[in-house]
Amino acid sequence: MHPNGYIGRKMHLPPLKEKPAVIIAAFGSTTRARAALDMFQAHLDRHFSAHEIFWAYTSEIIRRKTGLPSLHQTLAQVEAAGFRKAVVQPLHVFPGTEYRQIQETCAYFPGLRVFMGETLCHRWAFIRQTLAVMEQDFLPPDRGMNLLALHGTPLAADPVNIVYMGVEKLVTDRYPHVLAAAVEGIPDPEALFLRMKNQGMADRVKQVRILPMMYFAGMHVRDDLMGEEDSWRAYLENMGFTVDCPMVESEKKPLFKGLAFYPEVTGFLAERLERALALAGYF
């Protein structure tokens, strides 16, 4: 056959890669919270150097602002680079709507066998594990109450709602000084604040610490949780509480502390990735 024909083209293709590519799927950030992704990349460089690492970003708004690639684009890049297997590890906390969208993209992408890693809080054991790490920032019972801020979903029929409800029950059963609410959906923060008011909690407890159970402590924390107006902080302060939120330093400036700034959480997500890579080795 002519060297420019089908067989000739196949013979000149580069060899396929044996190890699967690793794709980290993150929501993304345009703020200093981007430092959290840099920290995770540094961990990958140290512990997953045998694999080629790619990134994909699930937020359309972030992609428009930054020009960063979507998961479709990154999968296409990986396939074009000669990989036939890829492991996608999300940096999402709960297996909600975005996680299922990632699953669908991976399941139907042609030319690649794609394996999905689990989210940080994919199993109840993982949730207890994450709470045990967050305990280091809990106010002790004699100093005040702690309020876990979940992301939540506005979709009433979303299956992840049962997880959010379960987290609320789990923390109130395990910790007498911890409550939980979601920025969107349930557990409903307004209902929680009303219950706190009806119980006269501000007469017994003077301080509330808001702890974001979110990978990034970005816009939601800055505006919805700790903003000057129409925020959880403003509502609680009007009830008579003193309100704070754990902080870290990023680029020599204070930043609200998301889960990404707990080194143990980075380790947990690395374990999810290791498990997915092990599964990819069998198939």
Order of alpha helices (4+ residues) and beta strands (2+ residues): alpha-beta-alpha-beta-alpha-alpha-beta-alpha-beta-alpha-beta-alpha-beta-alpha-beta-alpha-beta-beta-beta-alpha
